Amino acid sequence: MKKTLRLILGDQLNHQHSWFEKVDNDVVYVMMEMRQETDYALHHIQKVVAFFAAMETFTEDLRRGGHQVIHWQLDDADNQQNLTNNLNFIIQKNKITHFEYQLPDEYRLDEQLKSFCKEISITHKVFDTEHFMSTRYELADFFEGKKTYLMESFYRNIRKRYGLMMDGDKPLTGKWNYDAENRKKLPKDHVPLAPLLFQKDVSAIHQRILTAGVKTIGNIDEKNFIWATNREESLQILDFFIKNCLPFFGTYQDAMTPHSWALYHSRLSFSINVKLLSPLEVVEAAIAHWEAHQAEISIAQIEGFVRQIIGWREYMRGVYWAQMPDFAKMNFLEHDRKLPAYFWTGETKMNCMKHAIGQSLEYAYAHHIQRLMVTGNFALLAGVHPDELDAWYLGIYIDAIEWVEVTNTRGMSQFADGGLVGTKPYVSSANYIHKMSHYCNTCFYNKKEKTGEKACPFNSLYWDFYDRHRDKLEKNPRIGMAYRLWNKMEGEKKAAILEQAKKHLENIENL
């Protein structure tokens, strides 16, 4: 009789997977907490706790359904803290004759499991995770022969295939994209709705992590853990977003304020990335609600959300599998600076950076514009090595798994891929940050000044960035305006700005 071992990784918690449709007494599932996974990056404590809590409840759900599950925790006596060592031990101890696993979303785990299967003497089989709306290499095939990957084209292709917000083969209203309507600053007197938070006691998990000596960053309230870590809670968050946040989501999705860390964002990324929710069920639920409430919810709100889920998320996964492992080493601009210490403390006089970093340390979360146009923008302007920012983003955010993190960091945020993902570097002076946020008016620095003691560092570093990378960027048609303005500037003024930027960079740890 064949005895099968099925591996479930911590981000493969898909209740709807075909594996679980029937109970087979000759199948044993295994999930493992391992130092291999806690230690490959310096993670936020809430991220590690969330993964472990989700794995625990998923184990309980499977066992209630009659499935046999081995669930090793960090302190299990047999746990060798390494995936393949643990699998070998379990296979021998349980006289396993056949091994199965689902395609990992991370390149390193994919390689590790492929090597493992070449070495074992028993048979094996690989399954799809049955989660994504596109296949691993679909984007590579879609853009074959192209030098750049235009997300909009891929997004439209998926919309058509699934018939989402379509009128035949045309988009509803004849317009695909409402991004231009989704860039409003939050009005001063506007008070966003408080987010739905959970209050769970995760002290046992937290103490297990501390006892094991796992190094982490960030803060946690172990008696009141706020994140959804099971399917029921994930569905509650989805319902809360659709009914309460969707009417304002698109309009204020790029807005930033120190008075609300969640705004109208869904905060579904962790639940989707560990597969407690599927992207298709999320967008279908949101579209169904919008269709029933079009008088209160404009099409710009729903289209912006759908584009994030089936456009950007699927696109980034496709870029990852088309370009790895080389993508994780790209450094087109040859940046080499270390990440300043305040990325780990939030202790800086730059108000936007203080709030974006402080919020990240407090909640393991910041929304996409805080990541792209505050912390990412500053790192790019300052010439930080992509490896440095890569490690920070991968560790600090609860939703950061390499396939979605590295593509956003090296592609969208740091232009390290030379324009494969983003058609231009996403840099700005203080002007954009003030336009989209409430940070600048209470900042130590003056958003309008380019030189002087109180000059906002973003201003001089912005021009310094373009000046030092002229040879690589000047011919980019999307950057022409910046260089035309720089060329027209008087020589003395340009020299003063570059000197100010030099001072900021020399004093970067004290900004």
N, C-alpha and C positions, 0 to 999 in steps of 0.2 A: 504494500500500500504506500503510495507516494505521500510524504508529509511535507507540506509547503510552509516556508517562512516568508511573510510579506513585510517589507520595511515601509514604515510611514515616517517621513521626515517631519520636522516641526512646522514646516509651512505647507504641509499637505493634508490639512484637516478638513477634507471634503466629504461631508456626510452623504452627498448625493452620488459619490463615485460608484461605479458598477461593481466594484469589489464587495460592497456591503449589501448588495441586493438579496443575497441568501447566506445562511449560516452553513459553513462547511467545517465539520469537526476535525478534518485533516489539515486545516489551515490555521496557522498561528501568526498573529500580527505582532510587530515589535516597534516600540517607540523608546527613545533614549535621551535623557539629559546627559550631555557630555562636555568635558572641558575643551574638546576639539572645537565645539561650537560657541562656547562662552568666551574663548580666549583668542579667536582669530582676529578680533577687533576689540577695542576698548568700548564696550557697550554701555548704554544708559541702563541703570538698574531697573527702571520700569519696563524696558524692552525685554530684558532677560526674564523678569517675573511674568510678563504677559505671555511670552512663549511657553514657559513652563506651566502656567495656569491653564492655558488653552489646551496644551497636550494632556494635562490631567483630566480635564472635563471631557475631552474627546475619547480618552481611554474609558472613562466611566460610561459614556454613551454607547461605545462599542460593546462593552461587557453587558450592559443592560439589554442590548440587542442579541445577546447570545454568542458573541464572538469571543474567541480566546485571544487575550492580549498580554504580552510581556511589556511592562513599562518600567524601565530602569531609571531611577533618580540618581542625582550626582553622588549620593553617599551609599549607593548599593555596593555591597562587598565584591561582587563580580564585575563591576563596571571598570573597564580599563581606559575609559575616557577617550577612546578612539573608535570611529565607526567600523572600520574593517576588522580590527582586533575583536571588538564586541560581537560582530556578526559571526566571525569564525568560532568564537567560544559558544555562542548560542546554537549554531549549526551542529557542532560536535556534541554538545550536551543533550540536545533534543533529538538527535539522530534525524536531522532534516535531510531530505533527499532532493528538494527543489527550492530555488530561491527566486523571489519576484520583487521588483521595485517599480515605482513610478518615476518618470523622467524628472530629475531634479531641475530646479530653475536656476541654480548657480553652476557656473562652469567648473569650479573646483570640485564640487560634489559629483558632478557628472563624470569627470575624469577619474575621481577616486573609485566610483562604483564600476566604471567600465574596466579599470585595472583589476579590481577585486574579482569581477566575474571571469576574467581571463585566467585567474589563478586558482579558483575553486574547482573541485572535481565533480560537483553536482551540477545538474542542469539549472538554467535560469531563464527568465523572461522579463521583458521590460514593457510597461504600460504607460499610456498617456495619463496625465493628471485629470483630464476631462474638465478643465477649468477655463482655459483661455478661448477667445473667439477666433484666434488665428493660430496657425501652426508655428513651430519653432522657426522654420526657414522660409516662411511665406513672404516676409518682407524682403529677404535677400533675393528671392525669385522675382518679386514684384518690381524691384528696382535694379535688376541685373543690367550691368553695363553703365549705370549712372554714377556720377561722382558725388552727388548729394542725394539724401533721402528726404523728400518733401512730405512731411507728416500729413498735410491736408489731402494729398492724393490717396494715401493709405487709409485715412479716416473715411473718406467718401466711399472707397471700395467696400469697407466693412459695413457702413450704413446701408449701402445698396444690397449687399448679400443677405443681411438680416432683416431688411425691410423696416428699418427704424426711422420714424418720422419722414416717411417717403410717400410720394404720390406717383405710383408707378415707378419709373426709373428716375424721377425728378424729386428733389427735396421739397417738403411742404413749403409753401409760399415762394418757391423758386430760388430760395437763398440757402446756401449751405452753412454759412458761418456768420455769427453775430458778435464776434469778438470785439468789434469797435464799440458796441454798446455796453461792454462789460468792464469798464475802466473808470468807475466813479469813486471818488473819495467819500468816505463816510461823513455825513453832515455832523457838525459839532454837537448838535442837540440830539442826535440819533443814539439810542441805547439798544444795542443788539440783545436779542433773547439769550438768556443764560443757557449754556449747553446742557444736554442730558448727561449726567455723570453717574457712575455706579459707586457704591460704597461697600466694597468687599474686603474681607480680612484675608490678606495674603501673607501674614506674618510667618507661617510655617515655611512657605516657599522662600521668602526673603531670608530667613534665618539659615536655611539650607545653603543658600548661595554665599552668605557671609561666612558660615562655618567652613565651607570648602575653600575659602580664600580667593574667590573670583574677584578680580579687580573690575570695578565699574565706575561710572560717572553719574552725576545728576542726583536728584532728590526723589524720595518716595514716602508716602504715608501708607504704611503697610496695613493699617486698620481700615483705611478708606481708599482702596484702589479704584481708580475712576474708569478704567478702560474695559470695553467689551471683550470678553475672552471665551465666549461660547456662542453657539449659533442663536440661541434665544435672545441673548443680549444684543448680538449683532443685528438681528432683525428689528429689535426695538430702536436701535440707533438709526437704522435705515428709515423706519416709519417716522421717527422724530424729525429727521432731516426733510423728508418729503413733505410732511404736513406743516412744518414750522419754518424751515430755512430756505427751501427751494424758491419761494416767491421773491427772495432778495439775493439768492446765491450769485447769479450772473452779474448783476449790477455791482455788487461789492466784493467780487471774488479777488480783485487785486488790491483792495483797500487794506490799510494797516493802521492800527491804533494801539496805544499802550493800555487802553481801558477794557479790551476784550481779546483774549488769546485765541478764541475759536471763531468769532464772528459768525458767518453763515456757512462755514465749510462743513462738509458731511462728517469728517473724522471717521470715515469708513475704510481708510487705506490699510490699516492693520488687519481688520477682519477680512478684507478682500485678498490681501497678499498672503495670508495663511490659509485662504480658501474656505473660511467659514461662510462666506458669501461668494456667489459667482458674479462676474461682471455683467452677464446677460440678465440675470434676475434683478440686479440692481437697476440697470437702465430701463428694463421693462416696467418695473414697479414705479419708477420716477415718471416715465412717459405716460403710463396709465393714469397716474394722479394728475398730471398736467392736462391730459385730454379731458378729464372731468372737471377741471377748474381753470379753464383758459381765460375766464373773465378776471381772475385774480393773479394768474401767473403768465407772464409774457413768454413768447417763444425764445427770447434771448436767454432767459434763466435756464430753461431745460436744455437748450442746445449747448450752452457752455458746460453744463454738467456731463451731458452725453459725450461731448468731445474729450473731456478729461478722462473718462473711463474707457471708451472704445477707440478713441483717437490716440491720445497721448500714451496711455498705459500699454496698449497693445503695440503701438509703434516702438516704444522704448524697449520692450521685450524683443521685438524683431531686430532692432539695431544690435542689441546685446549678442544674439546668436549669430548674426551676420558678421560681427567684427571681433568677437573674442577668440583668443586671449589678447590679441594685440591692442584692443581698445583700452584696456586697463593700464597701458604703458604710455599712451600718447601724451605728448607735451609740445604741441605745435609752437607755442610762444616761448618755449625754453625757460619757463619760470623756475626759480630755485629757492625762493625765500621760505623760511620756517613759518608755521602758523603762530601768530602772536599768542601769548599766554592767556589773554582775556577771552579767547574762544572757549576756555575751560572754566572760566570764573564769571564772565559777564561784567567784570570790573573795568569799564572804560568810560571816558567822558563823552564818547559818541552815543547820543541817546538812542538812535535807531539800532545800533549794534548792541547796546546794553539790553534793550528790551527783547530783541530777537534772540540773542544768546541766552539771556536770563529765562525767557519763556521756554526755550528748548531744554534747559537744565531742569526747570520746574516740572514740565509736562511731557518731555520727550517728543515734543511736537512744535512745529512752526509751519505756517501754510506756504504755498509755493512761491509767492512773491517775496516773503521774508527770506526764504532760502536763496532765491535767484537774485533779487535786487537789493538785498541788504548784505547778508554775510557772504554770499557768492560774489556779488558785485565788488565788495571791498577786497576780498581775497584776489580777485582778478586784477583789479587796479593796482594792488600792492605787489603783484608778481609772486604770489605764494605758489609753491610747487603743487601741482595737482594731486600728488600722492598725499600731501598733508591734508588738504581739504577733503579728499576722498575718504580718508580714514576717519575724519571727524564726522562727516555726514553719515557714513555707514554705521558709526557707533552711537551717535546721539539721538537718532530718530527711531521711534517705535515701529515705523513702517519701512525702515531701510533694509532691503535685501539687495544683494549686489546687482542683480539683473536690472533693477529699476533705479538704484542709486548711482552706479558708476556711469551709466549712460546719461543721466541728467547732469552729473557733476562734470565729467570730462567733455560732454557734448554741449548741452544747453548752457551750463553755468560758466565753465572755464575756457571754452573755445579751444580745448586741448586737442580736439580732433581736426582742427583746421577748417571747419565749416561743413562737415558731413551732416551734422544734426541741425545746428543753428546757422542761418545764413550770415550772421554777423555776431560779434561779441556783444553780450548783454551787459553793457557798462552804462553808468549814468553819473552825473554830478548830483549835488544835493537837490537840484531843482526837481528831478523826478521823485525823489523820496518825499520831498515836501508836498508835491502835487498829489501823492497817493496816501499820505499818512498824517498823523498828528504828533510826530516825533520832534520836528525841528524847532518849533516855537519855544520849547522848554529845554533846549540843548545848550551845553556849555559853548559849543561852537556856533558861529554865525553862518547860516545857510547861504547868504549872499556874498560873503567874502571869499576871495581866492587866495589872498596873501595876508600875512599878519598872524599874531598870536591866536586870535579867535577864529581864524579862517577854517571853514569846514574841510577836513582832509579829503573828502570825496571830490571837491572842486579842483584842486591842483593835481591830484592823482589822476583825475579823468583826462586832463590834457597831457600829462606826462605819459600816460599809457599810450595814447595815440602817437605821441612824438617818438617814443622809443620803439614802437612797432610799425613805423611808417612803411618800411620795406615790405612787410608782410600784409599790411591792411589797406594801404592807400588806393589800390586798384579795385577794392571791393565796392561795387556800385551802391551798396546800402549804407556806406560810410562816407560817401563823397561830401556831404554837407559839413560833417565835423572837420574834415581836412580843409575845406574851403574857408571855414570860419577861423581855423588855426592859422592858415596862411595869411589871412588879412590882418591878423593881430599885430600890433606894433612890436618891434624887436625887444624893447625894454620891458614891456609887459609880459611877453613870452618868457623872457629870461627870468623875471621875478617869479612867475608861476612855476617854472621848472626848478628854481632854487627852493621855493616853498615845498614842492613835492619831495625834493631831496631831503630837506629837514624833517618832514613827516616820516619818511622811510627810515631815516637814521634814528628817529625817536619813536619808532612804530610801537614799541612795547608800552609806551606811556601815553598814547593818544586817548 
